[in-house]
Amino acid sequence: MANPTSTGTFKKTALLIVIYLAFISLGLPDSLLGSAWPAMFEGLQVPVDFAGIISMIVAGGTVISSLFSGKIIARFGVASVTLFSVLMTALALMGFSLSGQFSYLCLLAIPLGLGAGSVDSALNNYVALHYEARHMNWLHSFWGVGAAIGPMIMAAHLAGGDSWSNGYETVAWIQLGLVGILAISLPFWTKDNLEDETHNPESSPGFFHLLQTLPGLKQALLVFFCYCTIEATFGLWGASFLVFEKGFEADQAARLTSLYFMGITIGRFLSGFLTAHFTNKQLVYLGQGVIGIGLALLLLPFSESTLVGFLLVGLGCAPIFPSLLHETPVNFGEKHSQSIMGIQMASAYVGITLMPFLFGKIAFFTGYGFLLGFLGIFLLLIFLLTHSMNKTIRLEKTL
């Protein structure tokens, strides 16, 4: 007779491997549009800035599905929502590969965004409830692996003389392969693994009710918004800052920007080991301090300090997002953690969508030198809001 403990351990480990693969797949489409667009816009007969329209539609769908993910997952369960969401993104990507009209791409961007938001919220909450903090950091590191692989796949097709549609088709087949793996893994998402899911959508409270009844949630949402403002704004405008303010050549600026993203990916891998020595709260503060040092180095007029500064900003960003996510059930309880996770992800995506765009408008008047001051303001806000959130939650738990 099989040992129930060893069987349960095998299922949990096998499921974790599937979730790691899912996080790679989450990252694959996120960087695909940017790498493909220079080869797309002329054939689509649209201006180059129309990439922003597709990106905004995807982001809007992601925000909406994140907000409603609590009720959807309560009704259908994590496994079914994950499987259906990945299938929806795979079919949307396949649609991209078959479409030669910009209007069709805009329509396909809707299911691409809706699928991404639901699976992101579902998996983040599942890992926060069932696995150690190190896995949350490593999983988000694997998202970075997927985000790096996406442009590589597209570049390989374009270098070989293929169309951008072939790159999208390859990624779509990879996603469909994951759908098959998820389908096979369905028995591993047992009822015991989901014992904290109510499967009753009526018991999943609304956004305003949670906001009014859970101390510290307002600060938490603002922390997610401010953090993603820093990560996305620096990622989008860091190269422009180097070219227009520091006098770097465009290719040098691109390499330093990749160093920033490399810092996030490597940093999250290292943060997984640091969880053995630091709490989630300590890692969040540590990350904020490292970002501050990185921004300070970018103020100096030396190329060496600029290089180190870009790397440190990436390393500082690394532990903040996964540590905040993993702390969600601890801060607000397991009962409503799925709904709260979805709201937090929505707040994060709003920051990603709006704030880099806003800084671009501000920089038109101030110049790109204001980037460091802009990020510094939001870094200070994160520190103050994190301190306020932790203090509020701590006081609530002592009552």
KERO-547022 format. One record per residue (C-alpha): residue number from 1; chain; residue in one letter; x, y, z. Coordinates in steps of 0.02 Angstrom, whole numbers, always signed. Each point is the difference from the previous one (the first is absolute). Layout:
N
i = NUM; ch = A; aa = A; X = X; Y = Y; Z = Z
...
# end
This chain:
399
i = 1; ch = A; aa = M; X = +0; Y = +0; Z = +0
i = 2; ch = A; aa = A; X = +66; Y = +173; Z = -45
i = 3; ch = A; aa = N; X = +49; Y = +114; Z = +142
i = 4; ch = A; aa = P; X = -129; Y = +143; Z = +5
i = 5; ch = A; aa = T; X = +133; Y = +122; Z = +59
i = 6; ch = A; aa = S; X = +120; Y = -40; Z = -142
i = 7; ch = A; aa = T; X = -144; Y = +5; Z = -126
i = 8; ch = A; aa = G; X = -53; Y = +171; Z = +64
i = 9; ch = A; aa = T; X = +179; Y = +63; Z = -9
i = 10; ch = A; aa = F; X = +18; Y = -64; Z = -179
i = 11; ch = A; aa = K; X = -161; Y = +88; Z = -52
i = 12; ch = A; aa = K; X = +52; Y = +162; Z = +81
i = 13; ch = A; aa = T; X = +173; Y = -6; Z = -82
i = 14; ch = A; aa = A; X = -71; Y = -48; Z = -171
i = 15; ch = A; aa = L; X = -127; Y = +140; Z = +12
i = 16; ch = A; aa = L; X = +136; Y = +124; Z = +47
i = 17; ch = A; aa = I; X = +97; Y = -47; Z = -158
i = 18; ch = A; aa = V; X = -157; Y = +32; Z = -103
i = 19; ch = A; aa = I; X = -21; Y = +170; Z = +84
i = 20; ch = A; aa = Y; X = +181; Y = +43; Z = -40
i = 21; ch = A; aa = L; X = -34; Y = -40; Z = -183
i = 22; ch = A; aa = A; X = -158; Y = +106; Z = +9
i = 23; ch = A; aa = F; X = +100; Y = +150; Z = +62
i = 24; ch = A; aa = I; X = +121; Y = -17; Z = -146
i = 25; ch = A; aa = S; X = -151; Y = -2; Z = -114
i = 26; ch = A; aa = L; X = -70; Y = +156; Z = +86
i = 27; ch = A; aa = G; X = +159; Y = +94; Z = -45
i = 28; ch = A; aa = L; X = +8; Y = -58; Z = -183
i = 29; ch = A; aa = P; X = -136; Y = +114; Z = -73
i = 30; ch = A; aa = D; X = +40; Y = +151; Z = +111
i = 31; ch = A; aa = S; X = +156; Y = +50; Z = -98
i = 32; ch = A; aa = L; X = -54; Y = -67; Z = -170
i = 33; ch = A; aa = L; X = -91; Y = +152; Z = -68
i = 34; ch = A; aa = G; X = +144; Y = +120; Z = +35
i = 35; ch = A; aa = S; X = +126; Y = -112; Z = -88
i = 36; ch = A; aa = A; X = -113; Y = -35; Z = -149
i = 37; ch = A; aa = W; X = -76; Y = +172; Z = -27
i = 38; ch = A; aa = P; X = +142; Y = +77; Z = -105
i = 39; ch = A; aa = A; X = -33; Y = -141; Z = -125
i = 40; ch = A; aa = M; X = -190; Y = +12; Z = +17
i = 41; ch = A; aa = F; X = -59; Y = +179; Z = -16
i = 42; ch = A; aa = E; X = +46; Y = +30; Z = -182
i = 43; ch = A; aa = G; X = -87; Y = -157; Z = -61
i = 44; ch = A; aa = L; X = -152; Y = +46; Z = +105
i = 45; ch = A; aa = Q; X = +5; Y = +175; Z = -77
i = 46; ch = A; aa = V; X = -14; Y = +91; Z = +167
i = 47; ch = A; aa = P; X = +110; Y = +131; Z = +87
i = 48; ch = A; aa = V; X = +139; Y = -66; Z = +111
i = 49; ch = A; aa = D; X = -82; Y = +67; Z = +159
i = 50; ch = A; aa = F; X = -154; Y = -112; Z = -26
i = 51; ch = A; aa = A; X = +89; Y = -136; Z = +99
i = 52; ch = A; aa = G; X = -57; Y = +98; Z = +153
i = 53; ch = A; aa = I; X = -182; Y = -31; Z = -47
i = 54; ch = A; aa = I; X = +21; Y = -189; Z = +0
i = 55; ch = A; aa = S; X = +101; Y = +9; Z = +160
i = 56; ch = A; aa = M; X = -135; Y = +104; Z = +87
i = 57; ch = A; aa = I; X = -137; Y = -122; Z = -53
i = 58; ch = A; aa = V; X = +99; Y = -148; Z = +68
i = 59; ch = A; aa = A; X = +33; Y = +94; Z = +162
i = 60; ch = A; aa = G; X = -184; Y = +50; Z = +16
i = 61; ch = A; aa = G; X = -54; Y = -181; Z = -20
i = 62; ch = A; aa = T; X = +127; Y = -52; Z = +130
i = 63; ch = A; aa = V; X = -63; Y = +128; Z = +126
i = 64; ch = A; aa = I; X = -182; Y = -53; Z = -26
i = 65; ch = A; aa = S; X = +34; Y = -186; Z = +17
i = 66; ch = A; aa = S; X = +109; Y = +29; Z = +153
i = 67; ch = A; aa = L; X = -140; Y = +97; Z = +86
i = 68; ch = A; aa = F; X = -127; Y = -139; Z = -32
i = 69; ch = A; aa = S; X = +121; Y = -145; Z = +24
i = 70; ch = A; aa = G; X = -55; Y = -30; Z = +180
i = 71; ch = A; aa = K; X = -180; Y = -39; Z = -48
i = 72; ch = A; aa = I; X = +50; Y = -97; Z = -157
i = 73; ch = A; aa = I; X = +124; Y = -110; Z = +94
i = 74; ch = A; aa = A; X = -123; Y = -25; Z = +144
i = 75; ch = A; aa = R; X = -126; Y = -70; Z = -125
i = 76; ch = A; aa = F; X = +113; Y = -106; Z = -112
i = 77; ch = A; aa = G; X = +157; Y = -33; Z = +104
i = 78; ch = A; aa = V; X = +183; Y = +41; Z = -29
i = 79; ch = A; aa = A; X = +36; Y = -148; Z = -114
i = 80; ch = A; aa = S; X = -142; Y = +32; Z = -123
i = 81; ch = A; aa = V; X = +30; Y = +187; Z = -7
i = 82; ch = A; aa = T; X = +186; Y = -25; Z = -31
i = 83; ch = A; aa = L; X = -32; Y = -127; Z = -138
i = 84; ch = A; aa = F; X = -133; Y = +106; Z = -87
i = 85; ch = A; aa = S; X = +101; Y = +162; Z = +17
i = 86; ch = A; aa = V; X = +157; Y = -75; Z = -78
i = 87; ch = A; aa = L; X = -107; Y = -75; Z = -139
i = 88; ch = A; aa = M; X = -77; Y = +171; Z = -32
i = 89; ch = A; aa = T; X = +170; Y = +85; Z = -11
i = 90; ch = A; aa = A; X = +65; Y = -139; Z = -114
i = 91; ch = A; aa = L; X = -146; Y = +19; Z = -120
i = 92; ch = A; aa = A; X = +19; Y = +190; Z = +3
i = 93; ch = A; aa = L; X = +184; Y = -16; Z = -45
i = 94; ch = A; aa = M; X = -42; Y = -122; Z = -139
i = 95; ch = A; aa = G; X = -126; Y = +129; Z = -61
i = 96; ch = A; aa = F; X = +139; Y = +130; Z = -1
i = 97; ch = A; aa = S; X = +103; Y = -113; Z = -112
i = 98; ch = A; aa = L; X = -143; Y = -16; Z = -125
i = 99; ch = A; aa = S; X = -55; Y = +181; Z = -1
i = 100; ch = A; aa = G; X = +60; Y = +133; Z = -121
i = 101; ch = A; aa = Q; X = -119; Y = +137; Z = +57
i = 102; ch = A; aa = F; X = +31; Y = +120; Z = +144
i = 103; ch = A; aa = S; X = -184; Y = +0; Z = +48
i = 104; ch = A; aa = Y; X = +4; Y = -190; Z = +21
i = 105; ch = A; aa = L; X = +155; Y = +14; Z = +110
i = 106; ch = A; aa = C; X = -95; Y = +122; Z = +112
i = 107; ch = A; aa = L; X = -143; Y = -125; Z = +16
i = 108; ch = A; aa = L; X = +120; Y = -143; Z = +39
i = 109; ch = A; aa = A; X = +86; Y = +108; Z = +132
i = 110; ch = A; aa = I; X = -158; Y = -12; Z = +105
i = 111; ch = A; aa = P; X = +8; Y = -188; Z = +37
i = 112; ch = A; aa = L; X = +189; Y = +13; Z = +13
i = 113; ch = A; aa = G; X = -18; Y = +123; Z = +144
i = 114; ch = A; aa = L; X = -149; Y = -86; Z = +81
i = 115; ch = A; aa = G; X = +92; Y = -166; Z = +4
i = 116; ch = A; aa = A; X = +160; Y = +74; Z = +71
i = 117; ch = A; aa = G; X = -84; Y = +86; Z = +147
i = 118; ch = A; aa = S; X = -98; Y = -152; Z = +61
i = 119; ch = A; aa = V; X = +144; Y = -124; Z = -8
i = 120; ch = A; aa = D; X = +120; Y = +124; Z = +81
i = 121; ch = A; aa = S; X = -114; Y = +29; Z = +149
i = 122; ch = A; aa = A; X = -45; Y = -185; Z = +17
i = 123; ch = A; aa = L; X = +179; Y = -64; Z = +0
i = 124; ch = A; aa = N; X = +70; Y = +137; Z = +113
i = 125; ch = A; aa = N; X = -131; Y = -33; Z = +133
i = 126; ch = A; aa = Y; X = +18; Y = -189; Z = -14
i = 127; ch = A; aa = V; X = +188; Y = +11; Z = +26
i = 128; ch = A; aa = A; X = -20; Y = +125; Z = +143
i = 129; ch = A; aa = L; X = -115; Y = -124; Z = +89
i = 130; ch = A; aa = H; X = +88; Y = -165; Z = -36
i = 131; ch = A; aa = Y; X = +186; Y = +31; Z = -27
i = 132; ch = A; aa = E; X = +145; Y = +86; Z = +86
i = 133; ch = A; aa = A; X = +53; Y = +179; Z = -35
i = 134; ch = A; aa = R; X = +153; Y = -57; Z = -98
i = 135; ch = A; aa = H; X = -110; Y = -77; Z = -132
i = 136; ch = A; aa = M; X = -94; Y = +164; Z = -26
i = 137; ch = A; aa = N; X = +166; Y = +87; Z = -37
i = 138; ch = A; aa = W; X = +62; Y = -139; Z = -113
i = 139; ch = A; aa = L; X = -165; Y = -8; Z = -93
i = 140; ch = A; aa = H; X = +9; Y = +185; Z = -40
i = 141; ch = A; aa = S; X = +179; Y = -28; Z = -55
i = 142; ch = A; aa = F; X = -66; Y = -129; Z = -121
i = 143; ch = A; aa = W; X = -123; Y = +129; Z = -65
i = 144; ch = A; aa = G; X = +156; Y = +102; Z = -45
i = 145; ch = A; aa = V; X = +69; Y = -153; Z = -91
i = 146; ch = A; aa = G; X = -159; Y = -7; Z = -104
i = 147; ch = A; aa = A; X = +6; Y = +188; Z = -33
i = 148; ch = A; aa = A; X = +180; Y = -21; Z = -63
i = 149; ch = A; aa = I; X = -39; Y = -153; Z = -108
i = 150; ch = A; aa = G; X = -145; Y = +85; Z = -91
i = 151; ch = A; aa = P; X = +108; Y = +129; Z = -92
i = 152; ch = A; aa = M; X = +131; Y = -135; Z = -35
i = 153; ch = A; aa = I; X = -131; Y = -106; Z = -89
i = 154; ch = A; aa = M; X = -60; Y = +150; Z = -99
i = 155; ch = A; aa = A; X = +177; Y = +54; Z = -44
i = 156; ch = A; aa = A; X = +45; Y = -175; Z = -60
i = 157; ch = A; aa = H; X = -148; Y = -2; Z = -120
i = 158; ch = A; aa = L; X = +34; Y = +175; Z = -65
i = 159; ch = A; aa = A; X = +186; Y = -36; Z = -23
i = 160; ch = A; aa = G; X = -46; Y = -156; Z = -99
i = 161; ch = A; aa = G; X = -106; Y = +102; Z = -119
i = 162; ch = A; aa = D; X = -167; Y = -54; Z = +74
i = 163; ch = A; aa = S; X = -146; Y = +115; Z = +35
i = 164; ch = A; aa = W; X = -41; Y = +64; Z = +175
i = 165; ch = A; aa = S; X = -155; Y = -110; Z = -10
i = 166; ch = A; aa = N; X = +113; Y = -154; Z = +7
i = 167; ch = A; aa = G; X = +70; Y = +60; Z = +166
i = 168; ch = A; aa = Y; X = -175; Y = +19; Z = +71
i = 169; ch = A; aa = E; X = -47; Y = -172; Z = -66
i = 170; ch = A; aa = T; X = +149; Y = -81; Z = +88
i = 171; ch = A; aa = V; X = -45; Y = +80; Z = +166
i = 172; ch = A; aa = A; X = -182; Y = -50; Z = -25
i = 173; ch = A; aa = W; X = +51; Y = -183; Z = -23
i = 174; ch = A; aa = I; X = +106; Y = +10; Z = +158
i = 175; ch = A; aa = Q; X = -152; Y = +66; Z = +94
i = 176; ch = A; aa = L; X = -109; Y = -139; Z = -71
i = 177; ch = A; aa = G; X = +130; Y = -126; Z = +59
i = 178; ch = A; aa = L; X = -19; Y = +72; Z = +175
i = 179; ch = A; aa = V; X = -189; Y = -19; Z = -15
i = 180; ch = A; aa = G; X = +29; Y = -186; Z = -28
i = 181; ch = A; aa = I; X = +114; Y = -10; Z = +152
i = 182; ch = A; aa = L; X = -127; Y = +93; Z = +106
i = 183; ch = A; aa = A; X = -137; Y = -119; Z = -56
i = 184; ch = A; aa = I; X = +106; Y = -150; Z = +51
i = 185; ch = A; aa = S; X = +36; Y = +81; Z = +168
i = 186; ch = A; aa = L; X = -184; Y = +28; Z = +45
i = 187; ch = A; aa = P; X = -5; Y = -152; Z = +118
i = 188; ch = A; aa = F; X = +141; Y = +79; Z = +101
i = 189; ch = A; aa = W; X = -106; Y = +153; Z = +39
i = 190; ch = A; aa = T; X = -97; Y = -105; Z = +125
i = 191; ch = A; aa = K; X = -137; Y = +60; Z = +116
i = 192; ch = A; aa = D; X = +122; Y = -14; Z = +145
i = 193; ch = A; aa = N; X = +114; Y = +124; Z = -88
i = 194; ch = A; aa = L; X = -146; Y = +118; Z = -20
i = 195; ch = A; aa = E; X = -76; Y = -19; Z = +172
i = 196; ch = A; aa = D; X = +11; Y = +188; Z = +32
i = 197; ch = A; aa = E; X = -97; Y = +41; Z = -158
i = 198; ch = A; aa = T; X = -184; Y = +23; Z = +36
i = 199; ch = A; aa = H; X = -56; Y = -34; Z = -179
i = 200; ch = A; aa = N; X = -146; Y = +114; Z = +42
i = 201; ch = A; aa = P; X = +7; Y = +160; Z = -101
i = 202; ch = A; aa = E; X = -134; Y = +79; Z = +108
i = 203; ch = A; aa = S; X = +117; Y = -10; Z = +150
i = 204; ch = A; aa = S; X = +134; Y = +96; Z = -93
i = 205; ch = A; aa = P; X = -20; Y = +180; Z = +61
i = 206; ch = A; aa = G; X = +5; Y = +151; Z = -113
i = 207; ch = A; aa = F; X = +142; Y = +124; Z = -21
i = 208; ch = A; aa = F; X = -74; Y = +141; Z = +105
i = 209; ch = A; aa = H; X = -51; Y = -117; Z = +141
i = 210; ch = A; aa = L; X = +178; Y = -66; Z = +14
i = 211; ch = A; aa = L; X = +71; Y = +175; Z = -9
i = 212; ch = A; aa = Q; X = -110; Y = +59; Z = +143
i = 213; ch = A; aa = T; X = +19; Y = -151; Z = +114
i = 214; ch = A; aa = L; X = +182; Y = -52; Z = -17
i = 215; ch = A; aa = P; X = +126; Y = +114; Z = +86
i = 216; ch = A; aa = G; X = +155; Y = +33; Z = -104
i = 217; ch = A; aa = L; X = -76; Y = -51; Z = -167
i = 218; ch = A; aa = K; X = -7; Y = +179; Z = -66
i = 219; ch = A; aa = Q; X = +186; Y = +20; Z = +34
i = 220; ch = A; aa = A; X = +37; Y = -170; Z = -78
i = 221; ch = A; aa = L; X = -87; Y = +46; Z = -163
i = 222; ch = A; aa = L; X = +96; Y = +164; Z = -8
i = 223; ch = A; aa = V; X = +164; Y = -92; Z = +33
i = 224; ch = A; aa = F; X = -33; Y = -116; Z = -148
i = 225; ch = A; aa = F; X = -45; Y = +150; Z = -109
i = 226; ch = A; aa = C; X = +156; Y = +97; Z = +50
i = 227; ch = A; aa = Y; X = +118; Y = -148; Z = -16
i = 228; ch = A; aa = C; X = -60; Y = -44; Z = -175
i = 229; ch = A; aa = T; X = +14; Y = +184; Z = -46
i = 230; ch = A; aa = I; X = +186; Y = -10; Z = +40
i = 231; ch = A; aa = E; X = +31; Y = -167; Z = -85
i = 232; ch = A; aa = A; X = -95; Y = +40; Z = -161
i = 233; ch = A; aa = T; X = +52; Y = +183; Z = -16
i = 234; ch = A; aa = F; X = +185; Y = -37; Z = +23
i = 235; ch = A; aa = G; X = -13; Y = -147; Z = -120
i = 236; ch = A; aa = L; X = -82; Y = +106; Z = -135
i = 237; ch = A; aa = W; X = +93; Y = +165; Z = +18
i = 238; ch = A; aa = G; X = +169; Y = -52; Z = +73
i = 239; ch = A; aa = A; X = +81; Y = -12; Z = -173
i = 240; ch = A; aa = S; X = -67; Y = +172; Z = -50
i = 241; ch = A; aa = F; X = +73; Y = +72; Z = +161
i = 242; ch = A; aa = L; X = +170; Y = -71; Z = -46
i = 243; ch = A; aa = V; X = -5; Y = +65; Z = -179
i = 244; ch = A; aa = F; X = -69; Y = +174; Z = +32
i = 245; ch = A; aa = E; X = +73; Y = +38; Z = +171
i = 246; ch = A; aa = K; X = +158; Y = -105; Z = +12
i = 247; ch = A; aa = G; X = +56; Y = +6; Z = -182
i = 248; ch = A; aa = F; X = +1; Y = -188; Z = -29
i = 249; ch = A; aa = E; X = -19; Y = -76; Z = -172
i = 250; ch = A; aa = A; X = -165; Y = -91; Z = -32
i = 251; ch = A; aa = D; X = +81; Y = -173; Z = -4
i = 252; ch = A; aa = Q; X = +91; Y = +33; Z = +164
i = 253; ch = A; aa = A; X = -163; Y = +59; Z = +80
i = 254; ch = A; aa = A; X = -89; Y = -157; Z = -60
i = 255; ch = A; aa = R; X = +134; Y = -110; Z = +79
i = 256; ch = A; aa = L; X = -15; Y = +91; Z = +167
i = 257; ch = A; aa = T; X = -189; Y = -17; Z = -5
i = 258; ch = A; aa = S; X = +20; Y = -187; Z = -23
i = 259; ch = A; aa = L; X = +116; Y = +4; Z = +152
i = 260; ch = A; aa = Y; X = -144; Y = +73; Z = +100
i = 261; ch = A; aa = F; X = -119; Y = -141; Z = -51
i = 262; ch = A; aa = M; X = +139; Y = -126; Z = +31
i = 263; ch = A; aa = G; X = +17; Y = +74; Z = +175
i = 264; ch = A; aa = I; X = -184; Y = -32; Z = +34
i = 265; ch = A; aa = T; X = +8; Y = -180; Z = -63
i = 266; ch = A; aa = I; X = +162; Y = -46; Z = +89
i = 267; ch = A; aa = G; X = -52; Y = +97; Z = +155
i = 268; ch = A; aa = R; X = -160; Y = -100; Z = +17
i = 269; ch = A; aa = F; X = +97; Y = -161; Z = -15
i = 270; ch = A; aa = L; X = +118; Y = +58; Z = +139
i = 271; ch = A; aa = S; X = -145; Y = +64; Z = +104
i = 272; ch = A; aa = G; X = -67; Y = -177; Z = +7
i = 273; ch = A; aa = F; X = +154; Y = -47; Z = +103
i = 274; ch = A; aa = L; X = -10; Y = +159; Z = +105
i = 275; ch = A; aa = T; X = -173; Y = -51; Z = +62
i = 276; ch = A; aa = A; X = +90; Y = -124; Z = +114
i = 277; ch = A; aa = H; X = +79; Y = +147; Z = +91
i = 278; ch = A; aa = F; X = -123; Y = +145; Z = -22
i = 279; ch = A; aa = T; X = -188; Y = +20; Z = +17
i = 280; ch = A; aa = N; X = -106; Y = +62; Z = -145
i = 281; ch = A; aa = K; X = -17; Y = +169; Z = +85
i = 282; ch = A; aa = Q; X = +189; Y = +15; Z = +21
i = 283; ch = A; aa = L; X = +29; Y = -45; Z = -183
i = 284; ch = A; aa = V; X = -122; Y = +137; Z = -54
i = 285; ch = A; aa = Y; X = +96; Y = +130; Z = +101
i = 286; ch = A; aa = L; X = +167; Y = -69; Z = -60
i = 287; ch = A; aa = G; X = -57; Y = +15; Z = -181
i = 288; ch = A; aa = Q; X = -54; Y = +180; Z = +27
i = 289; ch = A; aa = G; X = +171; Y = +43; Z = +72
i = 290; ch = A; aa = V; X = +92; Y = -79; Z = -147
i = 291; ch = A; aa = I; X = -109; Y = +97; Z = -125
i = 292; ch = A; aa = G; X = +42; Y = +160; Z = +94
i = 293; ch = A; aa = I; X = +187; Y = -36; Z = -12
i = 294; ch = A; aa = G; X = -18; Y = -39; Z = -185
i = 295; ch = A; aa = L; X = -91; Y = +164; Z = -35
i = 296; ch = A; aa = A; X = +131; Y = +97; Z = +99
i = 297; ch = A; aa = L; X = +140; Y = -78; Z = -105
i = 298; ch = A; aa = L; X = -90; Y = +55; Z = -159
i = 299; ch = A; aa = L; X = +17; Y = +180; Z = +59
i = 300; ch = A; aa = L; X = +190; Y = -14; Z = -10
i = 301; ch = A; aa = P; X = +88; Y = +50; Z = -162
i = 302; ch = A; aa = F; X = +97; Y = -163; Z = -22
i = 303; ch = A; aa = S; X = -37; Y = -139; Z = -125
i = 304; ch = A; aa = E; X = +51; Y = -132; Z = +129
i = 305; ch = A; aa = S; X = -125; Y = +66; Z = +127
i = 306; ch = A; aa = T; X = -134; Y = +1; Z = -135
i = 307; ch = A; aa = L; X = +31; Y = -183; Z = -38
i = 308; ch = A; aa = V; X = -6; Y = -49; Z = +183
i = 309; ch = A; aa = G; X = -151; Y = +112; Z = +27
i = 310; ch = A; aa = F; X = -103; Y = -88; Z = -134
i = 311; ch = A; aa = L; X = +44; Y = -170; Z = +71
i = 312; ch = A; aa = L; X = -41; Y = +53; Z = +179
i = 313; ch = A; aa = V; X = -170; Y = +72; Z = -48
i = 314; ch = A; aa = G; X = -41; Y = -169; Z = -78
i = 315; ch = A; aa = L; X = +66; Y = -97; Z = +150
i = 316; ch = A; aa = G; X = -98; Y = +114; Z = +117
i = 317; ch = A; aa = C; X = -162; Y = -26; Z = -96
i = 318; ch = A; aa = A; X = +24; Y = -188; Z = +3
i = 319; ch = A; aa = P; X = -67; Y = -51; Z = +173
i = 320; ch = A; aa = I; X = -134; Y = +132; Z = +24
i = 321; ch = A; aa = F; X = -143; Y = -63; Z = -109
i = 322; ch = A; aa = P; X = +11; Y = -187; Z = +41
i = 323; ch = A; aa = S; X = +26; Y = +34; Z = +185
i = 324; ch = A; aa = L; X = -153; Y = +113; Z = +8
i = 325; ch = A; aa = L; X = -103; Y = -132; Z = -91
i = 326; ch = A; aa = H; X = +56; Y = -141; Z = +114
i = 327; ch = A; aa = E; X = -42; Y = +104; Z = +154
i = 328; ch = A; aa = T; X = -181; Y = +25; Z = -56
i = 329; ch = A; aa = P; X = -80; Y = -146; Z = +97
i = 330; ch = A; aa = V; X = +103; Y = +49; Z = +153
i = 331; ch = A; aa = N; X = -52; Y = +182; Z = -8
i = 332; ch = A; aa = F; X = -184; Y = -22; Z = -41
i = 333; ch = A; aa = G; X = -42; Y = -182; Z = +39
i = 334; ch = A; aa = E; X = -22; Y = -151; Z = -111
i = 335; ch = A; aa = K; X = -189; Y = +13; Z = -12
i = 336; ch = A; aa = H; X = -3; Y = +144; Z = -123
i = 337; ch = A; aa = S; X = +179; Y = -9; Z = -62
i = 338; ch = A; aa = Q; X = -52; Y = -47; Z = -178
i = 339; ch = A; aa = S; X = -112; Y = +153; Z = -19
i = 340; ch = A; aa = I; X = +133; Y = +111; Z = +76
i = 341; ch = A; aa = M; X = +133; Y = -74; Z = -112
i = 342; ch = A; aa = G; X = -104; Y = +44; Z = -153
i = 343; ch = A; aa = I; X = -26; Y = +179; Z = +61
i = 344; ch = A; aa = Q; X = +186; Y = +20; Z = +36
i = 345; ch = A; aa = M; X = +44; Y = -63; Z = -174
i = 346; ch = A; aa = A; X = -125; Y = +121; Z = -76
i = 347; ch = A; aa = S; X = +78; Y = +145; Z = +95
i = 348; ch = A; aa = A; X = +172; Y = -56; Z = -61
i = 349; ch = A; aa = Y; X = -58; Y = -8; Z = -181
i = 350; ch = A; aa = V; X = -77; Y = +174; Z = +12
i = 351; ch = A; aa = G; X = +171; Y = +65; Z = +52
i = 352; ch = A; aa = I; X = +84; Y = -94; Z = -142
i = 353; ch = A; aa = T; X = -125; Y = +66; Z = -127
i = 354; ch = A; aa = L; X = -18; Y = +183; Z = +48
i = 355; ch = A; aa = M; X = +157; Y = +62; Z = +85
i = 356; ch = A; aa = P; X = +133; Y = -31; Z = -135
i = 357; ch = A; aa = F; X = -119; Y = +88; Z = -121
i = 358; ch = A; aa = L; X = -21; Y = +145; Z = +123
i = 359; ch = A; aa = F; X = +188; Y = +18; Z = +24
i = 360; ch = A; aa = G; X = +22; Y = +7; Z = -188
i = 361; ch = A; aa = K; X = -117; Y = +149; Z = -5
i = 362; ch = A; aa = I; X = +88; Y = +83; Z = +149
i = 363; ch = A; aa = A; X = +172; Y = -28; Z = -78
i = 364; ch = A; aa = F; X = -56; Y = +97; Z = -154
i = 365; ch = A; aa = F; X = +3; Y = +155; Z = +111
i = 366; ch = A; aa = T; X = +133; Y = -43; Z = +130
i = 367; ch = A; aa = G; X = +123; Y = -105; Z = -99
i = 368; ch = A; aa = Y; X = +50; Y = -179; Z = +43
i = 369; ch = A; aa = G; X = +113; Y = +60; Z = +141
i = 370; ch = A; aa = F; X = -157; Y = +6; Z = +107
i = 371; ch = A; aa = L; X = -11; Y = -190; Z = -7
i = 372; ch = A; aa = L; X = +105; Y = -22; Z = +158
i = 373; ch = A; aa = G; X = -103; Y = +128; Z = +96
i = 374; ch = A; aa = F; X = -163; Y = -79; Z = -61
i = 375; ch = A; aa = L; X = +56; Y = -172; Z = +57
i = 376; ch = A; aa = G; X = +70; Y = +70; Z = +162
i = 377; ch = A; aa = I; X = -171; Y = +73; Z = +44
i = 378; ch = A; aa = F; X = -84; Y = -168; Z = -25
i = 379; ch = A; aa = L; X = +137; Y = -91; Z = +95
i = 380; ch = A; aa = L; X = -30; Y = +115; Z = +149
i = 381; ch = A; aa = L; X = -187; Y = -32; Z = -14
i = 382; ch = A; aa = I; X = +30; Y = -188; Z = +0
i = 383; ch = A; aa = F; X = +105; Y = +12; Z = +159
i = 384; ch = A; aa = L; X = -130; Y = +107; Z = +91
i = 385; ch = A; aa = L; X = -148; Y = -106; Z = -59
i = 386; ch = A; aa = T; X = +87; Y = -164; Z = +43
i = 387; ch = A; aa = H; X = +39; Y = +64; Z = +174
i = 388; ch = A; aa = S; X = -180; Y = +60; Z = +22
i = 389; ch = A; aa = M; X = -71; Y = -166; Z = -65
i = 390; ch = A; aa = N; X = +108; Y = -107; Z = +115
i = 391; ch = A; aa = K; X = -38; Y = +110; Z = +150
i = 392; ch = A; aa = T; X = -188; Y = -3; Z = -33
i = 393; ch = A; aa = I; X = -5; Y = -189; Z = -22
i = 394; ch = A; aa = R; X = +109; Y = -27; Z = +154
i = 395; ch = A; aa = L; X = -114; Y = +109; Z = +107
i = 396; ch = A; aa = E; X = -156; Y = -90; Z = -66
i = 397; ch = A; aa = K; X = +72; Y = -170; Z = +45
i = 398; ch = A; aa = T; X = +40; Y = +56; Z = +178
i = 399; ch = A; aa = L; X = -180; Y = +55; Z = +34
# end
